[in-house]
């Protein structure tokens, strides 16, 4: 065995070798690692650590060995070895001197603490006396503090490897030695079970047995560690220890504060109260040492962050009230902040804080104080404002003044610490000066937004706090919500002053934006004193955009409840009528001034529009409301000099402004229909005149008409006949124009007559063209011809076709929900619906996948798209762009049909609805791609069922069942092909080429399968379910299906096929659909339904159950099989029994034993399912492919279920084949010894 001196040398060499890049480094690392596994690792570590010749690196490695033993091998040590280890560590600590590096001393202290965690109090009962002896030696005092702090953190603060039982003993012992003996005994005798209210909310939930405490309680004169630390702190600050070195004294003070801070995490309040520690901490807040102030702040923070304090009965009298008595808390913090800014008075601090930046430790201390303030504020607030009546301490205004100081500080981080307090303290009555300061600050912050141009001090603090622009903006956004609450709170307190301030700011910004001289006066807001007028103008524009949100918050705060009649109901019920009238007058005057402001600047107009929209909610003056509507009409037709609608040269900003004004008109009509309806004829005349002279775009025209529709639908006065007359005034001409487009000679009479003519009109051909695509693009660009433009629809323009269909949809949605049975669209339904169906039929044909397999553009290609944007997409040809255009039209048309189904009477009573749906919506369904099918499910099929009345169930089912059958067949083929593709062997290059395409295709296939499963579940569910708040089907649908076995078999045949598709989500949905209906079917007592359950459903479930892919749904499937089996058995049906008996490897004896067990009287549902699982997991003999082939035949209309399955019955085989399972997805019910083969 290597001697210890030689081992020391080898360790030294190994540590040197590890840092070198040579082959011996690995060998050295392995050697050092092997020492950790040595049985004598603790002795080796002690020798290396205390050897006088060892280097610091070797000594530290020795301590690391001991740490490894304590963590991983301590239980393997004998009692003698444990005592030897403890003695060695304590000896090493006493042996240290000034030459010993600090990192070795701190490591030694942590090892002694970890040793105590394993031995104290039972195996090391004198640990407390040892710690006291260290503490009484001034040279060793810091080590005692480190040991105590480390032990406390490991037990109460940090997650570590200490066992729960050990942690309970340690927490008991720590609490005992930290409390004074009087407090300890009072708690001890108060409750012998030690579950008092003072300790039950902490980690110490109960004290251990008495013998854990006897040795601690025995000394009646002992002092607890918290008192000892406080006395030491006072002695250090008052020089009772004599003339100590200043640096050494400050180091001990900080270490003592750190230990106190840890104690504040867990000490019971009785102990805190008895020591007077809060007074000492408040006193240290005024210390000249920044580090000492930080220590005191952290100790207070640790106390306040204990979430259990708010439920402590003693929290208020022991913690909060002493802080407020004599204004001690506020005075201490005032003095702390004053010393940080090196000022002599608080007023001086308020001034200099706007011009001087704190850095380094001073700034860290300020942040710590702010963070502690928020904690004190939250807990104090819960005690102050949640009490009934509120218990407001004296001098509470000083507390609020501190909150205002921190909230309005130039540092965003400091402000963020305190600003959330205002949400809790919103009921506090703020003095006027503080309220005004908060109002001004939050107003400026709102106007500033995320602009980089802010005050110099804020910019300086941003550079200190944030590493990038993203962090800065994130902080701004998080503060924004808090500032909005503060702004609203202050506005409620001073509504008139707040409104005056906001109005003055808006007027100033509007004038400054246009006038360079006034712009110079805004330097204190935009902080661009040395920049050009244009740069300042940009920043003022940003603030103009932000001021809209400010006004909205201001008005919402002034008005408690805004109704459609916009009547004032102030939050402060004490507001006099005089003040109310004054506010009304101010709002009217300000609003009127904004309406009369004339400008061609789009930025200003956009801002004025936003502000006016906010103020419109406060108007009770119909004349001003009409002026606002006139202003909106003017903005809808606004153009800049040189712009003309007819020439199509409107700029993007102009278009956006017009669009915004038109949208606001619609919202206004929805909010104020009864106030605008008296002016209906006048409004219709204005709109029709603008449409007639052609100064509005198609979108704007649609919005103007929607404005009238919203008025008609929302108003309460006119009777139904009058409403229909009003509605017809604006809609009749649009419907006539729509019909004319499809009549003989109309724009769409040829193109939308059939799919071939649509392709011919577009110039799409399936014949090869002599020109290359690039040559074709160039020719197309120079052959654009002038196209006929229609008001409602322009066929040749991509956006216009979609917009036209969306316009009808938007208009119809505006009249939902139907009020009082009124039928505004009834007279016009038959003039709109047929042409929508024709568009769908034609687009379905033109979108057929077989047509586009080789389609190219012909010489007469007329699809008007921006060629530059299309050519910019190198991966998209004109053919792809055309297909996308057709897809968008179909998408919109499908959604329009879904919306039209909301008008139940008109839609479901439409003549020949079944044939129309089948021959138009699902025309060419065999050519639908997956995206097309998914769209049809979501936009058409679900709404048709959602709104279907009971009298139309047969009609709708007759229309959609063929589509369901086609989709089921398509999904089966695609899932089969996907499985085949996965088994194909491809080269690496082929894999790279098709990877992205396959991922996208599989995702779309899974999405479609899941949408289909959801639809089938909705159809099959026999109870009312919710979809976006509306019932999707009712009981009549289930009754209808069960009355016709062919329909039931068709729907649930598809569900069973979905159940076997390799998508776990869709499969589980299909299982749920069957589970929801089993009880309903069994109660019907129908023989054909019972046979369907026993044959089709049972066999599908058995296949799914024995497929490892569906492992996560095995429980649900087992429940379903059990329910079917027991349900059929109860009514005397043997179909399920015969299905199980037909399984290979099952004999009558086995099945009879299972039947007796599962039907045993008294068995619970859970026991029955377990019995079924136990039986099913032992079934062998049928391959998954056989199951699949059998069930495919079972669903064939020309073969019965039993006959189809008998073709694959292998019971006659002398040697049953094993159940074939997938190796990659092992069945959780595999029997031992199964011969598992790859899935075929």
Secondary structure, DSSP 4 states (H G I P E B T S, - for coil): ---HHHHHHHHHHHHHHHTSSSTHHHHHHHHHHHHHTSTTHHHHHHHHHH-TT--HHHHHHHHHHHHHIIIIIGGGS-HHHHHHHHHHHHHHHHH--TTS-HHHHHHHHHHHHHHHHHHTTTT-TTHHHHHHHHHHSTTTHHHHHHHHHHHHIIIIIS--S--HHHHHHHHHHHHHHHS-HHHHHHHHHH-TT---TTTTTSS--S---HHHHHHHHT-TT---HHHHHHHHHHHHHTTTT-S--HHHHHHHHHHHHHHHHHHTTT--HHHHHHHTHHHHHHHHTT-S-HHHHHHHHHHHHHHHT-GGGGG-HHIIIIIIHHHHGGGHHHHHHHHHHHHHTT-SSHHHHHHHTTT----HHHHHHHHHHHHHHHHHHHHHHHHHTSSSS--PPTTHHHHHHHHHHHHT-S-HHHHHHHHTHHHHSTTS---HHHHHHHHHHHHHHHHHTT-S---HHHHHHHHHH-SSHHHHHHHHHHHHHHHHHHHHHHHHHSHHHHHHHHHHHHHHHHHHHH-HHHHHTTHHHH--TTS-HHHHHHHHHHHHHHHHHHHHHHHHHHBS---TT----BS-TT--HHHHHHHHHHHHHHHHHHHH-----HHHHHHHHHHHHHHHTT---HHHHHHHHHHHHHHHT---TT--TTTT---HHHHHHHHHHHHHHHHHHHH-HHHHGGGHHHHHHHHHHHHHTT-S-HHHHHHHHHHHHHHHHH-SSS-HHHHHHHHHHHHHHHHHHHHHHHSTTSTTTTTTT-HHHHHHHHTEESS--SS-HHHHHHHHHH--------SS--TTBHHHHHHHHHHHHHHHHHT-SPPTT--SSHHHHHHHHHHHHHHHHHHHHHT-TTTTTS-EE-TT---B--HHHHHH-TT--HHHHHHHHHHHHHHHHHHHHHHHTTSHHHHHTSTTHHHHIIIIITTTGGG--HHHHHHHIIIIIHHHHHS--GGGHHHHHHHHHHHHHHHHHHHHHHHHHHHHHHHS---HHHHHHHHHHHHHHHHHHHHHHHHHHHHHHHHH--S--EETTEE---HHHHHHHHH-HHHHHHHHHHHHHHHHSS-HHHHHHHHHHHHHHHHHHHHHT-HHHHHHIIIIIHHHHHHHHT-GGGGGGHHHHHHHHHHHHHHHHHTT--HHHHHHHTSTT--HHHHHHHHHHHT-TT--HHHHHHHHHHHHTT--S--HHHHHHHHHHHT-TTS-HHHHHHTT--TT-SSPPPPP--TTS--TTPPTT-------
